[in-house]
């Protein structure tokens, strides 16, 4: 019995070992599957989640363009010429103060009518305004009194002269009458002169004075309105109107202290207006300020400019170009050959490939008469560039 029990136990033990091996194997397989699923899920989450840091890819720009029909874009050679140094400054148009005349009413009073306004063009002798004035009424009263006294004194002198001739009165009495008539005549002339100064006619009594334009020009200032006050008082008078002859004007510019050596009295200056950039006027430097602005270190330079067509208007911005006396050699190209792109200047030069052009940076200088532009650097005389850079750029971009 013991022997059978031992053999049975020996046979049963291997069976348990095999089962344990199978369980271990299945456990390892399950663990591997679980880890694989977790890795797949982690990869999928990583793929679906947005990247923590965005990636920027710089595209860059090309300096070479290509067109199919190169014959449509002719080339031009950079030229070398002798040019003078220039200085460009900004300024504004102002009236010539020597050609400004205030319109005054000598008589104090109230404006009853205005016949012109600010900005109107007037001619000399044109009626400007009418002023009702107590000064005029007082002057007429004085004139009438002086006229009556002069007539009385003349009548008295005539009578006394007749009596003296007949021996009825003494010589002394005749002299008194003669002196009285002389005084009366002088008082009458003074009264007439007062009426002329006030601007009224002695033969047409009125309480109003008519004021006329003293010169031909444009009304640039108006200091009164209808029913307003006019005349001169103890504080002085600025004038009811100011008329300016704008056939000659000033362009007053600010020139920095370091550039004053380039500006001289009597020299010419080119004037270009912001409103009319294609029209150039020539002026003459008439004054260079003796006092500098302490904040910006500039001096006022005055340029006299003829303005027969009134193209220059008061307050317009202008650019004045002063030219130096020494010339230097400079490389120039037509203004159309320069491409302005992103605050930089370029020209196009052909490459070895037909229809291909390379964009070359240059430095743009002053604009010269005729439309040429000075190129201080980036180009040499004789080099060929595209005559119309903007047209080439637009065609290549299509």
C-alpha positions in Angstrom: 0.0 0.0 0.0 2.8 2.5 0.8 4.5 1.6 -2.5 1.4 2.4 -4.5 0.9 5.7 -2.6 4.5 6.8 -3.3 4.2 6.0 -7.1 0.9 7.8 -7.3 2.4 10.9 -5.7 5.4 10.7 -8.1 3.1 10.6 -11.1 1.0 13.5 -9.9 3.8 16.0 -9.3 4.9 16.3 -12.9 1.3 17.1 -13.9 1.2 20.0 -11.5 4.5 21.4 -12.9 3.2 21.4 -16.5 0.1 23.2 -15.5 2.2 25.8 -13.6 4.4 26.3 -16.7 1.4 26.8 -18.9 0.0 29.5 -16.5 3.3 31.3 -16.5 3.5 31.3 -20.2 0.0 32.7 -20.6 0.8 35.3 -18.0 3.8 36.5 -20.0 1.9 36.6 -23.2 -0.9 38.6 -21.6 1.6 41.0 -20.1 3.3 41.5 -23.5 0.0 42.2 -25.2 -0.9 44.7 -22.5 2.4 46.5 -22.9 2.0 46.5 -26.7 -1.5 48.0 -26.4 -0.2 50.7 -24.0 2.6 51.6 -26.5 0.1 51.8 -29.4 -2.2 54.0 -27.3 0.7 56.2 -26.3 1.8 56.7 -29.9 -1.7 57.4 -31.0 -2.1 60.1 -28.3 1.2 61.6 -29.2 0.2 61.7 -32.8 -3.2 63.3 -32.1 -1.9 65.8 -29.5 -0.6 69.2 -30.9 3.1 69.8 -30.7 4.3 71.7 -27.7 6.5 74.1 -29.7 5.3 75.3 -33.2 7.8 74.8 -36.0 8.6 77.9 -38.2 9.9 77.3 -41.7 11.4 80.4 -43.3 10.5 80.7 -47.0 13.1 83.3 -48.0 13.0 85.5 -51.0 14.6 85.1 -54.4 16.8 87.8 -56.0 16.4 86.4 -59.5 13.3 86.7 -61.7 12.6 85.1 -65.1 10.4 86.3 -67.9 9.6 84.7 -71.3 10.0 87.8 -73.5 13.2 89.5 -72.6 13.0 91.9 -75.6 10.1 93.7 -73.8 12.6 95.0 -71.2 15.4 97.0 -72.8 18.6 97.7 -71.0 20.3 101.0 -70.3 23.9 101.7 -69.3 24.7 103.5 -66.1 26.1 106.9 -66.9 28.8 109.0 -65.2 28.4 112.7 -65.1 29.6 115.8 -63.2 27.0 116.9 -60.7 26.9 119.6 -58.0 26.3 118.9 -54.4 22.8 119.8 -53.3 21.0 120.6 -50.1 17.3 120.0 -49.7 15.3 121.7 -47.0 11.7 122.2 -46.2 9.7 125.4 -45.8 6.4 127.1 -46.3 5.0 129.8 -48.5 4.5 133.2 -46.8 3.4 136.6 -48.0 6.0 139.3 -48.7 5.5 141.7 -45.8 6.6 144.6 -48.0 3.7 143.9 -50.2 1.1 143.6 -47.4 -1.1 146.7 -46.8 -3.7 147.0 -44.0 -7.1 148.4 -44.9 -7.9 151.1 -42.3 -10.8 153.2 -41.5 -9.6 156.5 -39.9 -13.1 157.0 -38.6 -14.2 155.0 -35.5 -17.6 153.5 -35.7 -19.7 150.5 -36.6 -19.4 148.5 -39.8 -22.6 148.7 -41.7 -21.6 146.8 -44.9 -18.8 144.5 -46.0 -18.2 144.1 -49.7 -15.3 141.7 -49.6 -14.2 138.7 -47.4 -11.2 136.6 -46.6 -9.5 135.2 -49.6 -11.2 137.5 -52.1 -9.3 139.1 -55.0 -9.7 142.9 -55.0 -8.4 145.6 -57.2 -7.1 149.0 -56.2 -9.9 151.5 -55.5 -12.6 148.8 -55.0 -15.2 149.5 -52.3 -14.3 147.3 -49.3 -16.7 148.4 -46.5 -18.8 151.1 -45.1 -18.6 152.5 -41.6 -21.1 154.6 -39.7 -19.1 156.9 -37.5 -19.8 159.8 -35.1 -16.4 161.2 -36.1 -17.8 161.8 -39.6 -20.9 163.6 -38.2 -18.7 165.8 -36.0 -16.4 166.6 -38.9 -19.3 167.7 -41.0 -20.6 169.9 -38.2 -17.1 171.5 -37.9 -17.0 172.0 -41.6 -20.4 173.7 -41.7 -19.4 176.0 -38.8 -16.1 176.9 -40.5 -17.9 177.5 -43.8 -20.4 179.8 -42.1 -17.7 181.7 -40.2 -15.6 182.1 -43.4 -18.5 183.5 -45.3 -19.4 185.9 -42.4 -15.8 187.0 -42.2 -15.6 187.6 -46.0 -18.8 189.6 -45.9 -17.5 191.7 -43.0 -14.2 192.3 -44.8 -16.0 193.4 -47.9 -18.2 195.8 -45.9 -15.3 197.3 -43.9 -13.2 197.7 -47.1 -16.1 199.7 -48.6 -16.4 201.8 -45.4 -12.6 202.4 -45.3 -12.6 203.5 -48.9 -15.2 206.1 -48.0 -13.3 207.2 -44.9 -16.0 205.9 -42.5 -13.7 203.7 -40.5 -10.1 203.6 -39.4 -7.4 201.5 -40.9 -7.1 199.4 -37.8 -10.7 198.3 -38.0 -10.1 197.1 -41.6 -7.1 195.2 -40.5 -9.1 193.4 -37.8 -11.7 192.4 -40.4 -8.9 191.2 -42.7 -7.3 189.1 -40.0 -10.7 187.6 -39.0 -11.3 186.6 -42.6 -7.8 185.0 -42.9 -8.4 183.0 -39.7 -11.8 181.8 -40.9 -10.4 180.7 -44.2 -7.7 178.7 -42.5 -10.3 177.1 -40.2 -12.3 176.1 -43.3 -9.4 174.5 -45.0 -8.6 172.5 -41.8 -12.2 171.3 -41.7 -12.1 170.3 -45.4 -8.8 168.5 -44.8 -10.3 166.6 -41.9 -13.2 165.4 -44.1 -10.7 164.2 -46.7 -8.7 162.3 -44.1 -11.8 160.6 -42.9 -12.6 159.7 -46.5 -15.8 161.6 -47.1 -16.9 164.1 -49.7 -17.6 167.6 -48.4 -20.3 168.1 -51.1 -22.2 164.9 -50.0 -22.9 165.1 -46.2 -23.3 161.7 -44.5 -22.7 160.0 -41.2 -20.9 157.1 -43.0 -17.5 156.7 -44.6 -16.7 154.4 -47.5 -13.4 152.6 -47.4 -11.6 151.5 -50.6 -8.8 149.0 -51.3 -5.4 150.8 -51.3 -3.8 148.2 -53.6 -4.7 145.2 -55.8 -4.3 141.8 -54.3 -5.9 139.1 -52.2 -7.5 139.6 -48.7 -5.2 137.5 -46.5 -6.6 138.7 -43.1 -10.0 139.9 -41.9 -10.3 141.4 -38.4 -13.9 142.6 -38.5 -17.4 141.5 -39.4 -20.7 143.2 -40.3 -21.9 145.3 -37.4 -18.4 145.0 -35.9 -16.2 147.9 -34.8 -13.7 149.6 -37.1 -11.3 152.5 -36.9 -8.3 153.6 -34.8 -8.3 153.9 -31.0 -5.6 154.7 -28.5 -4.5 151.0 -28.5 -3.8 151.2 -32.2 -5.4 149.2 -35.0 -4.4 146.1 -36.8 -6.6 147.0 -39.8 -10.0 145.7 -40.7 -8.5 143.8 -43.6 -5.1 143.0 -44.9 -4.5 142.9 -48.6 -1.4 141.2 -50.0 0.1 141.4 -53.4 1.0 137.7 -54.0 2.7 138.2 -57.3 5.9 137.9 -55.2 6.0 135.7 -52.2 8.5 134.3 -49.7 9.5 130.7 -49.1 10.8 130.5 -45.5 12.9 127.4 -44.8 14.6 125.9 -41.8 18.3 125.2 -42.4 20.4 123.3 -39.8 23.4 124.9 -38.3 25.8 122.4 -40.0 24.4 123.2 -43.5 24.5 127.0 -43.3 27.9 127.0 -45.0 26.1 125.8 -48.2 23.7 128.8 -48.3 24.7 132.2 -49.5 22.8 135.5 -50.1 21.9 136.2 -53.7 22.2 132.6 -54.9 19.4 130.8 -56.6 17.3 128.0 -55.2 14.8 125.6 -56.8 11.4 125.5 -55.2 9.2 122.5 -55.5 5.7 122.3 -54.0 4.2 119.3 -52.4 0.9 120.1 -54.2 2.6 120.4 -57.7 5.8 118.3 -57.6 6.4 118.5 -61.3 6.5 122.3 -61.4 9.8 124.0 -60.4 10.2 127.7 -59.5 13.4 129.5 -59.2 13.9 131.9 -56.2 16.7 134.1 -54.8 18.0 133.9 -51.3 17.3 137.3 -49.8 18.0 136.7 -46.1 19.7 134.3 -43.7 18.5 134.5 -40.2 21.0 135.8 -37.6 19.3 134.0 -34.7 19.1 130.2 -34.5 16.3 128.3 -32.9 17.8 127.0 -29.7 15.7 123.8 -29.6 16.4 122.4 -33.1 19.5 124.5 -34.1 18.1 125.9 -37.3 18.1 129.3 -39.0 15.4 130.8 -41.1 16.3 131.3 -44.7 14.1 133.5 -46.8 13.7 133.0 -50.5 12.0 135.5 -52.8 9.9 133.8 -55.5 7.9 135.3 -58.3 4.3 134.1 -58.4 2.6 135.7 -61.4 0.0 132.9 -61.8 -0.7 132.7 -58.0 0.3 129.0 -58.0 2.1 129.4 -54.7 -0.5 129.9 -52.0 0.0 131.1 -48.5 0.8 128.2 -46.1 1.8 125.6 -48.8 4.6 123.3 -47.9 7.6 123.5 -50.2 11.1 122.0 -50.7 14.0 124.2 -51.5 17.1 122.9 -53.2 20.4 124.7 -52.8 23.2 123.8 -55.2 26.8 124.0 -54.3 29.6 125.5 -56.3 31.8 122.4 -56.5 31.0 119.5 -58.8 31.9 115.8 -58.4 31.6 112.7 -60.6 28.6 110.5 -60.0 27.0 107.4 -61.4 23.5 108.0 -62.6 20.6 105.9 -64.0 17.1 106.9 -65.1 14.6 107.1 -62.2 12.5 104.3 -63.8 15.5 101.9 -63.4 15.3 101.9 -59.6 12.9 99.6 -57.8 11.8 100.7 -54.3 10.9 97.6 -52.3 10.7 97.2 -48.5 12.4 100.5 -47.8 15.3 99.5 -50.0 16.4 100.4 -53.6 17.3 97.9 -56.3 18.2 97.6 -59.9 17.8 94.6 -62.2 20.8 93.3 -64.1 20.8 90.5 -66.7 22.4 87.1 -65.9 24.0 84.5 -68.2 20.6 82.8 -68.7 18.4 84.4 -71.3 15.3 86.1 -69.8 16.8 85.9 -66.3 17.5 89.0 -64.2 19.3 89.5 -60.9 18.1 92.1 -58.4 21.1 94.1 -57.1 20.8 96.5 -54.1 21.9 100.1 -54.6 21.9 103.3 -52.7 19.7 106.1 -54.2 21.0 109.7 -54.1 19.6 113.0 -55.3 17.3 113.4 -58.3 18.9 115.3 -61.1 17.3 117.5 -63.8 15.8 115.3 -66.5 14.7 112.5 -64.2 18.1 110.9 -63.6 19.0 109.7 -60.2 22.4 109.6 -58.6 23.7 106.2 -57.4 26.4 106.7 -54.7 27.1 103.0 -54.3 26.2 99.6 -55.7 26.7 100.4 -59.4 29.5 101.3 -61.7 29.5 103.4 -64.8 28.8 101.3 -67.9 26.9 98.5 -66.2 23.7 97.5 -67.9 20.4 97.7 -65.9 16.8 97.2 -66.9 15.3 100.5 -67.9 12.0 99.9 -66.2 12.5 97.9 -63.0 8.9 98.2 -61.8 7.4 96.8 -65.0 9.8 93.8 -64.9 8.9 93.2 -61.2 5.2 93.2 -62.0 5.5 91.0 -65.0 7.6 88.4 -63.1 5.1 88.4 -60.3 2.2 87.4 -62.6 
